[in-house]
């Protein structure tokens, strides 16, 4: 039998749950606003709307943050409110803000946000974004670590195994792919 979610009323949520759920909601809102911009703004980069990349990242961050929020809601209260998960949530928030902020800003200028080496500043921002991406992706593995060490996690053994494999495996596969693409200078550098 699947155990029901035992999530307290929102005003009683721990900080980490607020952060992950809030980012998911914010990214869903941003996705709607960016969809409207896509419809209104005819500009393109390499034949694709300037708003295509922000849409992709908003959707991806909405799904990731929502997934992490659901997993955090399964942790025991002591881990939900612990310093480790609060630090992970705060780092995730800062990294998401930097990542999506830069991508939207560059889209508004009609410029590439990734693999843009037109100036020293753009090269530096690409490095900052790479670090932010590591933090965002690493947050999933950090939450998986909390699930692994939580004997009171509100998840059946099979679900717990799925969470561990999904979050940590997704982190590993994302790092492998990102480092491979980044190391090649991206065969996709010309795409949005």
C-alpha positions, 0 to 999 in steps of 0.5 A: 500500500502506498503511504499518503503524504504527511505534509503539514499545512504550508505555514508550518513547512520547514525552510527547505520545503518552502524553497524547493516548492517555491522555486517550482512554482516560480519556474512554472509562473516564469514558464507562462510569462516566457511563453507569452514573450515567445508569442509576442517577440519575433526575434530569433537566435540561430533560427530559434526564438530567443525565448526557447532556452529560458523555456527549457530551463524554466521547465527543467527547474520546475520539474527538478525543484518540484521533485526535490520538494516531494522527496524532502516532504518524505524525510523525517522532520528532524532532517527536513529542518536540519542544517544540512538540508537548509544549506542545500536548499539555500545553495539551490535557490542562489544557483537557480536565481543566477542560472535562470536570471542570466539565461533570461537576461541574455534572451532579452538581449538576443544573445547566447547565454551558453558558450558565449565567448564574445567578451571576457565578462561573457566567458566569466559568466559561463564559468559562473553558470557552470558552477551554478549548474553543478550546485543545482544538479548536486542538490539532487544527490545531496537530498538522495544522501539524506534519504539514504541516511534517514531510517524514518523516511516515509517511503517504502523500501522500493520507493526509497531505492527508486529515489536514491537511484533516480536522484543520484543516477540523474546527477551522475548522468548529468555531470557526465553529459555536461562535462562531455559537451563542455569539454568539446566546446559544445557541438550544440553551441550554435543552437538555442 
